[in-house]
Amino acid sequence: MMATTPGTIRIDNQEIPFTPGQTIMDAALAAGVYIPHLCHYPGLTPSGNCRLCIVETGNRSVAACITPAVAGQEIRSNTPELNAARTTITQMLFVEGNHICPSCEKTGNCKLQALAYHLGMLDDHFPQFYQRRELDASHPDILLDRSRCILCDLCVRASREADNKNVFAIAGRGTNAHLTVNSPSGKLADSAIAATDLAATVCPVGAIMIKEQGYQTPIGQRIYDRRTIRETGLQEHIDKKNDD
Amino acid sequence: MTIERDNKRKLKIATASLAGCFGCHMSFLDMDERLAGLLEQVEFDRSPFTDIKRIGSCDIGLIEGGVCNAENVHVLREFRANCAVLVAVGACAINGGVPALRNYFDVKDCLEEAYLTGTGIANPQIPNDRELPLLLDKVYPIGEVVPIDYFLPGCPPSAAAFLQLLEPLLTGQKPAISKSHLHYD
C-alpha cells in the first residue's frame, strides 16, 4: 500500500526516512544506504527484473526497487544469505551470456563485473551457455552485441522516458528473450537512436557501446578500477527531458 | 582445504599452463624480490619454472588456462591426484577465458577456418600428427573437469594477488582475496 504520509523504515537496523511514493530503494539511496542493483537507475521507472535488490521484509522477499516504503517496515538487506543469493543471480547472469571480461571493451566500466567484485564472486559456478545471439554493427556510432545483453531493459526505458524515442523492446520469452530494435529493418542504423541518447550509454554491460572509444581509457584506470559500484551507485540520477 | 605443515619443511608447489598464454606465470614472476622470501618456504615440483616433466606429491598446484585438449585433461587429473590444494589461477582456468570464445563455434569450423579456408594459407591441411593432442569440442573451465579448492581471478592475477593466495596457504590458513585485489581483467 502506498504511504500517504512521511515516515521511517528500518534497513538492517538503521532508521531511514521516506516520503510518500518512495520505494525502499529510493529511501535507501537517499539516505546513503546501498542496496545492490543492476536494472535500476534512479530517475527511470523501476522494472524489478534483475532481482539483485532483493531484500527481506517480514517473511517475504521483495525487490527493493519496486516495493513501496511503508512506515515501520523492518527490512534486511546486507545479510550473508541475501548476498549469497545475489552472488548466485550474478553468476547466472555471467554464464547466460558472453561475459569473458578480458575480451570485452567494457571491462572496468561494467556494472555486472563491478557488482561481482562487490559481492566477492570468484567463479561462475554454473556451466556457460555459449549461446550465439545476433550482433548489430550497422550503426556508424553504436554497436549492439546481444551476446552480452542481460535483459535489464534499461535501454528500453531510457529510450522511451528520457530520449522520447522508442528504439528498443524485449521480445520472446525465457531463454528466447532478446532485445529488438524498432526500425523497418530491425537494425540500429535504421532506427532513431543517436550516440548522445541515454539509451546508447545507459547499458550497464558491454551490449550497447559507443564505437571507436573502447580503449581510450586504459584498463586499470577505468570507473570500477578506481571506485566501487557502491560509491557510484549512491550518486547516480537521471533527469528526464520530458519531466514536468 | 588447508595444508598441514610439519617441522618447517618446505612446501612443494607445482604449476602448469593448459589452454593459457603463460601470462599468469609471468605475473607470478612479477613478485620479483619477494620470490626470494617465498623460495625459503617452498620448492617447485613440476612447473615450467623447473622443466620437471612429471608431478610428484605436492602441497599446492597452480593451474593456469582452461582445458582445450586431451593432454590438458590428463595433466589436470594428475595435478588433482597429487596436490593437496588445487587452485584455478586466472580467467581462463576459472571460466575458459579468451580461448573459450571458440565455444561459440563448431570445432570443425574453427579448424577449417584456421588451416584450410582462412586468408593467406599456403599448403592447406588440418594438422593431424599422432603427437598432437586431440582438441576437445569446447574449452572447459578446469572446475568442470576436477574439483577445485580455490579460485584466483585476474587476467592475469597481480603479483600481490598471488601473495594474498600463497601467504595464508603457507601458514595453514584459508586464503581470502581482498576485494581491492579482485579483478577479472
Interface residues (C-beta under 8 A of the other chain):
Chain A: F94 N98 I100 C101 P102 S103 T107 G108 Q113 A116 Y117 H118 G120 L122 D123 D124 P127 Q128 Y130 R132 S147 I219 D225 T228
Chain B: A88 A91 I94 N95 G96 G97 V98 A100 L101 N103 Y104 K138 P141 G143 E144 I148 Y150 F151 L152 P153 C155 I177 K179 L182 H183 Y184 D185
